[in-house]
């Protein structure tokens, strides 16, 4: 008569249960890190702001005469917000105000 093989290990076996739990915890942590990372992956699923997303808000932007400050001011105005602009270079700041419409 042929010997019956033992049943395969199950998740109730201690070593396999610990390994499976560790693998699941690692996968959940990696997924959480991916979803909450400050990157394009995290923001790719954020719906874009509408044209009135900042309606009724006032945003104070420093360094608004050029670069990131000027681009931020343009984005806030495009989203319906009002801006208070400050910068060190008055001539460039006046030009930025004119580009924003006033």
Secondary structure, DSSP 8 states (H G I E B T S, - for coil): ----------TTSHHHHHHHHHHHHHHHHHHHHHHHSSSHHHHTTS----TTTTTT-EEEEESTTSHHHHHHHHHHHHTT-EEEEE-S-HHHHHHHHHHTT-
